[in-house]
């Protein structure tokens, strides 16, 4: 027992030394190339310790309407506060230095979704919603695929855009559904294959629902979905009411 406690003490000391070494490296880099936190704007860290804690995944199950009724979505975070700031900086501000923290959160949601899916003889593959050509030109990378790559996960590229769509952000509930409907198709027949849908943010669920429809039309089945963050439906509904009353 004494030997075991001694070993644990040594491991704890090594962990503390690694943390100190990491902080020293980050402090040195901050002097050479100053950065701000993607979550709070504080200086000297890509993601500060406080925001890392705020971005720690607490996967929860939310439900959205799909082609076969309600379906479960495992979300790592709520899209608000630090999470909204960090995800926005990563997606639209070029802050790929925040990817490792966000990737860990998305990975937790994927793990929770796979753990709750009905396991069987057919393996579950990951399928992502593809970025539009315009988004790829503007960003230079596909956010979800980059996060998966950081977690050493490789999605099956089985969906493509059937037509160009506008960005869902800022659209109301009905406009989101119309924008997403029929926007995705499978690249090939997928009979007998099973997929977990993966995306960055779910609001009304219109995009995920259309992805599920496209997979089902190709003969595949789905095991639910996992996302980095979800916008609560109460906020989505408020957005829809506002947009619906705007000329």
C-alpha positions as YAML, in Angstrom:
chain: A
units: angstrom
residues:
- id: 1
  name: UNK
  ca: [0.00, 0.00, 0.00]
- id: 2
  name: UNK
  ca: [2.80, 2.40, 0.90]
- id: 3
  name: UNK
  ca: [4.48, 1.68, -2.44]
- id: 4
  name: UNK
  ca: [1.20, 2.37, -4.25]
- id: 5
  name: UNK
  ca: [0.68, 5.67, -2.44]
- id: 6
  name: UNK
  ca: [4.26, 6.61, -3.21]
- id: 7
  name: UNK
  ca: [3.70, 5.86, -6.88]
- id: 8
  name: UNK
  ca: [0.53, 7.98, -6.89]
- id: 9
  name: UNK
  ca: [2.41, 10.83, -5.24]
- id: 10
  name: UNK
  ca: [5.10, 10.62, -7.90]
- id: 11
  name: UNK
  ca: [2.48, 10.62, -10.68]
- id: 12
  name: UNK
  ca: [0.82, 13.64, -9.11]
- id: 13
  name: UNK
  ca: [4.12, 15.45, -8.94]
- id: 14
  name: UNK
  ca: [4.85, 14.60, -12.57]
- id: 15
  name: UNK
  ca: [1.43, 15.92, -13.57]
- id: 16
  name: UNK
  ca: [2.08, 19.16, -11.72]
- id: 17
  name: UNK
  ca: [5.47, 19.51, -13.42]
- id: 18
  name: UNK
  ca: [3.90, 18.90, -16.84]
- id: 19
  name: UNK
  ca: [1.30, 21.59, -16.12]
- id: 20
  name: UNK
  ca: [4.01, 24.04, -15.07]
- id: 21
  name: UNK
  ca: [6.03, 23.21, -18.18]
- id: 22
  name: UNK
  ca: [2.98, 23.72, -20.38]
- id: 23
  name: UNK
  ca: [2.28, 27.10, -18.79]
- id: 24
  name: UNK
  ca: [5.92, 28.12, -19.22]
- id: 25
  name: UNK
  ca: [5.81, 27.23, -22.93]
- id: 26
  name: UNK
  ca: [2.54, 29.13, -23.38]
- id: 27
  name: UNK
  ca: [3.96, 32.15, -21.57]
- id: 28
  name: UNK
  ca: [7.01, 32.12, -23.84]
- id: 29
  name: UNK
  ca: [4.88, 31.83, -26.97]
- id: 30
  name: UNK
  ca: [2.67, 34.67, -25.75]
- id: 31
  name: UNK
  ca: [5.71, 36.94, -25.64]
- id: 32
  name: UNK
  ca: [6.79, 35.97, -29.17]
- id: 33
  name: UNK
  ca: [3.29, 35.95, -30.72]
- id: 34
  name: UNK
  ca: [0.66, 37.58, -28.47]
- id: 35
  name: UNK
  ca: [-2.82, 36.08, -28.73]
- id: 36
  name: UNK
  ca: [-6.16, 36.60, -27.08]
- id: 37
  name: UNK
  ca: [-8.49, 33.96, -25.68]
- id: 38
  name: UNK
  ca: [-11.07, 32.86, -28.23]
- id: 39
  name: UNK
  ca: [-13.66, 32.63, -25.47]
- id: 40
  name: UNK
  ca: [-13.25, 35.80, -23.41]
- id: 41
  name: UNK
  ca: [-10.72, 37.95, -25.22]
- id: 42
  name: UNK
  ca: [-8.22, 37.79, -22.37]
- id: 43
  name: UNK
  ca: [-4.55, 38.04, -23.27]
- id: 44
  name: UNK
  ca: [-1.84, 35.43, -23.74]
- id: 45
  name: UNK
  ca: [-3.83, 32.23, -24.23]
- id: 46
  name: UNK
  ca: [-5.66, 30.78, -27.26]
- id: 47
  name: UNK
  ca: [-8.17, 29.46, -24.72]
- id: 48
  name: UNK
  ca: [-7.59, 30.50, -21.12]
- id: 49
  name: UNK
  ca: [-8.01, 28.13, -18.20]
- id: 50
  name: UNK
  ca: [-11.35, 29.66, -17.20]
- id: 51
  name: UNK
  ca: [-12.76, 29.26, -20.70]
- id: 52
  name: UNK
  ca: [-11.37, 25.73, -20.94]
- id: 53
  name: UNK
  ca: [-13.47, 24.91, -17.89]
- id: 54
  name: UNK
  ca: [-16.52, 26.58, -19.43]
- id: 55
  name: UNK
  ca: [-16.01, 24.55, -22.63]
- id: 56
  name: UNK
  ca: [-15.75, 21.21, -20.82]
- id: 57
  name: UNK
  ca: [-18.43, 19.03, -22.34]
- id: 58
  name: UNK
  ca: [-21.51, 18.07, -20.38]
- id: 59
  name: UNK
  ca: [-23.34, 16.09, -23.08]
- id: 60
  name: UNK
  ca: [-27.10, 16.36, -22.94]
- id: 61
  name: UNK
  ca: [-29.80, 14.87, -25.13]
- id: 62
  name: UNK
  ca: [-32.10, 17.22, -27.00]
- id: 63
  name: UNK
  ca: [-34.75, 16.28, -29.53]
- id: 64
  name: UNK
  ca: [-35.61, 17.69, -32.92]
- id: 65
  name: UNK
  ca: [-38.10, 16.80, -35.65]
- id: 66
  name: UNK
  ca: [-36.77, 14.49, -38.35]
- id: 67
  name: UNK
  ca: [-38.07, 12.58, -41.39]
- id: 68
  name: UNK
  ca: [-39.29, 9.73, -39.16]
- id: 69
  name: UNK
  ca: [-40.46, 11.79, -36.20]
- id: 70
  name: UNK
  ca: [-38.45, 13.09, -33.28]
- id: 71
  name: UNK
  ca: [-34.78, 12.10, -33.13]
- id: 72
  name: UNK
  ca: [-32.15, 12.43, -30.42]
- id: 73
  name: UNK
  ca: [-29.22, 14.82, -30.67]
- id: 74
  name: UNK
  ca: [-26.34, 14.63, -28.20]
- id: 75
  name: UNK
  ca: [-24.99, 18.14, -27.64]
- id: 76
  name: UNK
  ca: [-21.74, 18.85, -25.80]
- id: 77
  name: UNK
  ca: [-22.48, 22.48, -24.95]
- id: 78
  name: UNK
  ca: [-25.17, 25.13, -24.98]
- id: 79
  name: UNK
  ca: [-24.57, 27.77, -27.62]
- id: 80
  name: UNK
  ca: [-24.28, 30.78, -25.34]
- id: 81
  name: UNK
  ca: [-21.64, 32.82, -23.51]
- id: 82
  name: UNK
  ca: [-18.10, 31.47, -23.76]
- id: 83
  name: UNK
  ca: [-19.17, 28.58, -25.99]
- id: 84
  name: UNK
  ca: [-20.82, 30.89, -28.52]
- id: 85
  name: UNK
  ca: [-17.81, 33.21, -28.53]
- id: 86
  name: UNK
  ca: [-15.25, 30.42, -28.93]
- id: 87
  name: UNK
  ca: [-17.22, 28.57, -31.61]
- id: 88
  name: UNK
  ca: [-17.84, 31.79, -33.51]
- id: 89
  name: UNK
  ca: [-14.14, 32.66, -33.35]
- id: 90
  name: UNK
  ca: [-13.23, 29.17, -34.55]
- id: 91
  name: UNK
  ca: [-15.76, 29.04, -37.39]
- id: 92
  name: UNK
  ca: [-15.73, 32.59, -38.66]
- id: 93
  name: UNK
  ca: [-12.67, 34.23, -37.13]
- id: 94
  name: UNK
  ca: [-10.01, 31.81, -38.30]
- id: 95
  name: UNK
  ca: [-9.19, 30.79, -34.72]
- id: 96
  name: UNK
  ca: [-8.09, 27.25, -35.46]
- id: 97
  name: UNK
  ca: [-5.89, 27.47, -32.37]
- id: 98
  name: UNK
  ca: [-9.09, 26.82, -30.37]
- id: 99
  name: UNK
  ca: [-9.75, 23.59, -32.26]
- id: 100
  name: UNK
  ca: [-8.17, 21.19, -29.76]
- id: 101
  name: UNK
  ca: [-10.41, 22.35, -26.91]
- id: 102
  name: UNK
  ca: [-13.57, 22.29, -29.05]
- id: 103
  name: UNK
  ca: [-12.60, 18.93, -30.54]
- id: 104
  name: UNK
  ca: [-12.51, 17.38, -27.07]
- id: 105
  name: UNK
  ca: [-16.04, 18.63, -26.41]
- id: 106
  name: UNK
  ca: [-17.39, 17.35, -29.73]
- id: 107
  name: UNK
  ca: [-15.65, 14.02, -29.13]
- id: 108
  name: UNK
  ca: [-17.45, 13.70, -25.80]
- id: 109
  name: UNK
  ca: [-20.82, 14.24, -27.48]
- id: 110
  name: UNK
  ca: [-19.97, 11.64, -30.12]
- id: 111
  name: UNK
  ca: [-18.92, 9.17, -27.44]
- id: 112
  name: UNK
  ca: [-22.16, 9.72, -25.52]
- id: 113
  name: UNK
  ca: [-24.23, 9.26, -28.68]
- id: 114
  name: UNK
  ca: [-22.46, 6.05, -29.63]
- id: 115
  name: UNK
  ca: [-22.80, 4.68, -26.11]
- id: 116
  name: UNK
  ca: [-26.57, 5.19, -26.22]
- id: 117
  name: UNK
  ca: [-27.12, 3.97, -29.77]
- id: 118
  name: UNK
  ca: [-28.39, 0.46, -30.26]
- id: 119
  name: UNK
  ca: [-25.26, -1.50, -30.96]
- id: 120
  name: UNK
  ca: [-25.53, -4.35, -33.39]
- id: 121
  name: UNK
  ca: [-23.71, -6.19, -36.15]
- id: 122
  name: UNK
  ca: [-23.69, -3.08, -38.37]
- id: 123
  name: UNK
  ca: [-20.93, -0.63, -37.35]
- id: 124
  name: UNK
  ca: [-21.83, 3.02, -36.89]
- id: 125
  name: UNK
  ca: [-19.99, 5.41, -39.17]
- id: 126
  name: UNK
  ca: [-19.76, 9.17, -38.84]
- id: 127
  name: UNK
  ca: [-21.38, 11.38, -41.46]
- id: 128
  name: UNK
  ca: [-20.88, 15.13, -41.51]
- id: 129
  name: UNK
  ca: [-22.93, 17.86, -43.12]
- id: 130
  name: UNK
  ca: [-20.68, 19.24, -45.88]
- id: 131
  name: UNK
  ca: [-19.74, 22.91, -45.96]
- id: 132
  name: UNK
  ca: [-20.91, 25.05, -48.83]
- id: 133
  name: UNK
  ca: [-18.40, 26.04, -51.50]
- id: 134
  name: UNK
  ca: [-18.68, 29.65, -50.40]
- id: 135
  name: UNK
  ca: [-17.95, 28.78, -46.77]
- id: 136
  name: UNK
  ca: [-14.92, 26.73, -47.80]
- id: 137
  name: UNK
  ca: [-13.58, 29.62, -49.87]
- id: 138
  name: UNK
  ca: [-14.05, 32.09, -47.03]
- id: 139
  name: UNK
  ca: [-12.72, 29.88, -44.22]
- id: 140
  name: UNK
  ca: [-10.25, 27.68, -45.99]
- id: 141
  name: UNK
  ca: [-11.32, 24.68, -43.91]
- id: 142
  name: UNK
  ca: [-14.38, 22.65, -42.96]
- id: 143
  name: UNK
  ca: [-14.93, 23.25, -39.21]
- id: 144
  name: UNK
  ca: [-16.50, 19.91, -38.29]
- id: 145
  name: UNK
  ca: [-14.02, 17.85, -40.27]
- id: 146
  name: UNK
  ca: [-11.13, 19.78, -38.69]
- id: 147
  name: UNK
  ca: [-12.47, 19.05, -35.20]
- id: 148
  name: UNK
  ca: [-12.86, 15.37, -36.03]
- id: 149
  name: UNK
  ca: [-9.33, 15.25, -37.40]
- id: 150
  name: UNK
  ca: [-8.02, 16.69, -34.13]
- id: 151
  name: UNK
  ca: [-9.71, 13.76, -32.37]
- id: 152
  name: UNK
  ca: [-8.31, 11.33, -34.97]
- id: 153
  name: UNK
  ca: [-11.78, 10.54, -36.22]
- id: 154
  name: UNK
  ca: [-12.46, 10.16, -39.92]
- id: 155
  name: UNK
  ca: [-15.99, 10.71, -41.24]
- id: 156
  name: UNK
  ca: [-17.40, 8.91, -44.23]
- id: 157
  name: UNK
  ca: [-17.94, 11.54, -46.92]
- id: 158
  name: UNK
  ca: [-21.30, 10.23, -48.03]
- id: 159
  name: UNK
  ca: [-23.27, 13.47, -48.36]
- id: 160
  name: UNK
  ca: [-22.96, 16.31, -50.84]
- id: 161
  name: UNK
  ca: [-24.86, 19.49, -51.50]
- id: 162
  name: UNK
  ca: [-27.58, 19.14, -54.09]
- id: 163
  name: UNK
  ca: [-27.67, 22.91, -54.46]
- id: 164
  name: UNK
  ca: [-26.02, 25.95, -52.93]
- id: 165
  name: UNK
  ca: [-27.66, 27.09, -49.69]
- id: 166
  name: UNK
  ca: [-27.46, 30.33, -47.79]
- id: 167
  name: UNK
  ca: [-26.04, 30.38, -44.27]
- id: 168
  name: UNK
  ca: [-28.66, 29.23, -41.76]
- id: 169
  name: UNK
  ca: [-27.54, 31.80, -39.19]
- id: 170
  name: UNK
  ca: [-30.08, 34.59, -38.84]
- id: 171
  name: UNK
  ca: [-32.89, 32.67, -40.54]
- id: 172
  name: UNK
  ca: [-36.16, 32.01, -38.76]
- id: 173
  name: UNK
  ca: [-37.63, 28.57, -38.16]
- id: 174
  name: UNK
  ca: [-39.66, 28.35, -41.39]
- id: 175
  name: UNK
  ca: [-36.87, 29.88, -43.47]
- id: 176
  name: UNK
  ca: [-34.38, 27.37, -42.06]
- id: 177
  name: UNK
  ca: [-36.61, 24.46, -43.03]
- id: 178
  name: UNK
  ca: [-37.12, 25.82, -46.54]
- id: 179
  name: UNK
  ca: [-33.40, 26.51, -46.94]
- id: 180
  name: UNK
  ca: [-32.41, 23.02, -45.79]
- id: 181
  name: UNK
  ca: [-35.14, 20.98, -47.49]
- id: 182
  name: UNK
  ca: [-33.73, 18.86, -50.30]
- id: 183
  name: UNK
  ca: [-30.33, 20.49, -49.99]
- id: 184
  name: UNK
  ca: [-28.40, 17.26, -49.43]
- id: 185
  name: UNK
  ca: [-28.08, 14.01, -51.34]
- id: 186
  name: UNK
  ca: [-26.04, 10.86, -50.83]
- id: 187
  name: UNK
  ca: [-23.04, 10.39, -53.10]
- id: 188
  name: UNK
  ca: [-23.80, 6.69, -53.69]
- id: 189
  name: UNK
  ca: [-26.19, 3.92, -52.63]
- id: 190
  name: UNK
  ca: [-25.73, 3.23, -48.91]
- id: 191
  name: UNK
  ca: [-27.91, 0.19, -48.31]
- id: 192
  name: UNK
  ca: [-27.04, -1.64, -45.10]
- id: 193
  name: UNK
  ca: [-24.86, 1.12, -43.67]
- id: 194
  name: UNK
  ca: [-25.56, 3.03, -40.45]
- id: 195
  name: UNK
  ca: [-24.48, 6.55, -39.59]
- id: 196
  name: UNK
  ca: [-24.23, 8.97, -36.71]
- id: 197
  name: UNK
  ca: [-24.72, 12.49, -38.00]
- id: 198
  name: UNK
  ca: [-22.20, 15.05, -36.77]
- id: 199
  name: UNK
  ca: [-22.49, 18.83, -37.02]
- id: 200
  name: UNK
  ca: [-21.26, 21.88, -35.13]
- id: 201
  name: UNK
  ca: [-24.47, 23.64, -34.02]
- id: 202
  name: UNK
  ca: [-28.08, 22.50, -33.97]
- id: 203
  name: UNK
  ca: [-30.85, 25.07, -33.73]
- id: 204
  name: UNK
  ca: [-34.13, 23.88, -35.25]
- id: 205
  name: UNK
  ca: [-32.57, 20.64, -36.50]
- id: 206
  name: UNK
  ca: [-33.54, 21.33, -40.13]
- id: 207
  name: UNK
  ca: [-30.09, 20.57, -41.53]
- id: 208
  name: UNK
  ca: [-29.71, 17.34, -39.56]
- id: 209
  name: UNK
  ca: [-33.22, 16.29, -40.57]
- id: 210
  name: UNK
  ca: [-32.41, 16.82, -44.24]
- id: 211
  name: UNK
  ca: [-29.15, 14.88, -43.84]
- id: 212
  name: UNK
  ca: [-31.07, 11.99, -42.27]
- id: 213
  name: UNK
  ca: [-33.61, 12.13, -45.11]
- id: 214
  name: UNK
  ca: [-30.82, 11.96, -47.70]
- id: 215
  name: UNK
  ca: [-29.20, 8.98, -45.98]
- id: 216
  name: UNK
  ca: [-32.50, 7.14, -45.66]
- id: 217
  name: UNK
  ca: [-33.27, 7.78, -49.33]
- id: 218
  name: UNK
  ca: [-29.97, 6.08, -50.19]
- id: 219
  name: UNK
  ca: [-30.88, 3.03, -48.08]
- id: 220
  name: UNK
  ca: [-28.91, 3.82, -44.94]
- id: 221
  name: UNK
  ca: [-30.13, 4.10, -41.36]
- id: 222
  name: UNK
  ca: [-29.16, 6.64, -38.72]
- id: 223
  name: UNK
  ca: [-28.19, 6.26, -35.08]
- id: 224
  name: UNK
  ca: [-29.01, 9.82, -34.06]
- id: 225
  name: UNK
  ca: [-26.74, 12.83, -34.10]
- id: 226
  name: UNK
  ca: [-23.98, 14.53, -32.14]
- id: 227
  name: UNK
  ca: [-23.19, 18.24, -32.18]
- id: 228
  name: UNK
  ca: [-20.75, 20.58, -30.52]
- id: 229
  name: UNK
  ca: [-23.49, 22.91, -29.27]
- id: 230
  name: UNK
  ca: [-27.23, 23.38, -29.32]
- id: 231
  name: UNK
  ca: [-29.30, 26.51, -29.37]
- id: 232
  name: UNK
  ca: [-32.27, 25.88, -27.04]
- id: 233
  name: UNK
  ca: [-35.57, 25.76, -28.89]
- id: 234
  name: UNK
  ca: [-36.97, 28.63, -26.83]
- id: 235
  name: UNK
  ca: [-34.33, 30.86, -28.42]
- id: 236
  name: UNK
  ca: [-34.88, 29.32, -31.84]
- id: 237
  name: UNK
  ca: [-38.61, 30.01, -31.55]
- id: 238
  name: UNK
  ca: [-37.98, 33.60, -30.53]
- id: 239
  name: UNK
  ca: [-35.69, 34.00, -33.54]
- id: 240
  name: UNK
  ca: [-38.37, 32.62, -35.81]
- id: 241
  name: UNK
  ca: [-41.03, 34.96, -34.44]
- id: 242
  name: UNK
  ca: [-38.71, 37.94, -34.88]
- id: 243
  name: UNK
  ca: [-37.73, 37.04, -38.42]
- id: 244
  name: UNK
  ca: [-41.30, 36.19, -39.30]
- id: 245
  name: UNK
  ca: [-42.40, 39.71, -38.42]
- id: 246
  name: UNK
  ca: [-39.57, 41.41, -40.25]
- id: 247
  name: UNK
  ca: [-40.27, 42.68, -43.78]
...
